[in-house]
Amino acid sequence: MAAVLKKRALAEYCQTQTIVEDAPKPAKRLHLVRRCKTADHSEFSTASLDTADPQQLLPALVNLHSSLPLTGDAQSEVVQELLKLLLNDTVAPVITTKVLALLANIITTHTQAQPVFEEVMRVAQRTKSKKVLAQVVHSACALSQCLPPDPKLQDQVIQLALSHITTTKFIILVGDA
């Protein structure tokens, strides 16, 4: 009896079942939109660095990075403005980091590198941010390449790097514990 019911149910199921084939879906197309240029990066104005608002200052620094390399007069003006930003202790660490990176990229001559190197070392003494210290080490190494070989200067860079590595390793060890 069960076998007969089973056969009847199977027959009814096979009669009512319809084959539904899905049509292949078309591939999705991506629509890429190119951003319009907001600023001409070929020329940079140092007036944009005079703002105290970090939301306006960071895009100005990125714009400056896009306009590198700079010519002689513009380069000295930009270096002076960036040094003013380094002297300001109220600037956010992200801006200080970007300023240090820009100084390392801009400085190519010995006459500019010496005062900037001294200011970078002062930033290392007064900052507590690990990201700023890492950028200070990188900038000090880049600036020391522009200066004539000096064992005292090399010792300063090495001591700075070792102190940064030591404190970073300590933080990693404490974090793992």
N, C-alpha and C positions, 0 to 999 in steps of 0.2 A: 504494500500500500504506500509506504513511504517512497519507494522507488518511482511509483506511478506519479505521485504528487511532485516529486522532484523533476521528472521529465516534463510534466505539464508546466511547471513554473519556468523551467529553462526555455521551453518553446514560446511561452508568452513573452518572456524577457527578450528573446532574440527577435520576435516580431515587432516589438515596440521600440527596440533600440535603433536609433538612427545614427548614421555615421556623420559626425560633424568635423569638418576639416577647417582649421584656422588658416586663413590666408596669411602668407608671410608678411610680417609687419615691415614697413619701410624703415630703413636705417635712420636714426636720428641725425639731424643736421645741426651742427653748431654754428651759431652766428657770432663771429668774432668782430668786436668793435675796437678800432684803434683809438686810443685816447688822443684828444687834440692837445697840441703843445700849449702849455700855459705861459711859458716864459722862454725868452731867447737866452740860451745858455752861453752864447758866445761872448756876452759882455756882462760883467757883474758890477754892481754898485755897492760900495762899502757903506752907504747910508742904511742899507737893510740890516747891518749888524749892530746898529745903534739902539735897536728896540730892546726892551727889558722883558717882553713877553716871550716865554719859552716856546709857545705854540707858533709864534712867528719867526723866532730865531732859528729853530731847528730846520725848517724848510729853507731858510736863507743859507744856512751852512751846507745843506744838501745841494742847493743851487750853485754855491761856490765850488763845491767838489766837482760838479758837472762841467763847470767852466774852466777847469784846469787844463793846461798850464797857463799861467798869467805872464804878462809882459813885465818889464823892469819896474816902471813907476807904480803900476797897479799892484805888483807883487809886494813892494815895500809898504804901501798903504794898507793892504789886506793883512800883512804880518803885524803891523802896529795895532790894527783893530782887534785881531785875534789875541794879541798879548794883553790888550785891555780886558778882554773877556776872561782871560786866565787869571788876572789880578782880582777879579770880582769873585768873592767867596760865596755869594748868594746864588750863583748859577747852578743849575741842576747838574748832577754827575754825568748824565747822558750828553749834555751840551759840552761839558769840559772834555769828555772823551772824544767827541767829534772835533773839537778845536785842536786837541793834541794830535789827532790823526791828520788833520789838514796841515798843521804846522810841519809835521814830518814829511808830508808830500810836497809842500811848497818850497821849503828851504833847500837850497842847492849850493849856496856859497858860504865860505868861511866867515865872512864879515857878518852875515845874518845869523849863522848857526850858533856862534858863541853866546850872545845874549839870550837867545831863545833856549839854548841848552841850560843855562843857569836858571831861567824861569821855570823850565820843566822840572828841574831838580827841586826847586822851592815848592812846586805843586805836590811833588812826591812827599815832602815833609809835612804838609798841612792837610792832606786828604786822608780819608778813612775808607773810601770806596775801593773795593777790590777791582772793579772794572776800570776805574780811573788809574789805579796803580799798574794794572796790566798794560794799559795804553801808554802810561808814562815810561815803562820799561821799553816798550816797542819804539816810542818816539825818541827816547834817549839813545837807543842803539842806532836808529836812522840818522839822528843828528851827529852822533860821534863819527859816523862815516864821512861827514862833510868837513870835519875838523882835522887838523894835522895830528898824527899819532902822538899821544901824550899818555904816559903810564898812569899819572894821577887821575886823569879823566876816565881812562879805562877802568881803573879801580873803583871809581864812583859808580859807574854803570854796573859793574859786576856786583858790588855790594848791594846796590838797589835791587838787582835781579834776585840775588840770594835771599835778601830779606823778604821779598815778595813771595818767593817759592817756599820759604820756611813757614811763613804765616799761612799760606794757602794749604800746604801739606798738613799743618796743624789743624786747620778747619776741617779738612777732609777726614783726618783721623778722629776728631771729636764727633763729626757727623756719623761716622761708621760705628762708633761705640754705642 
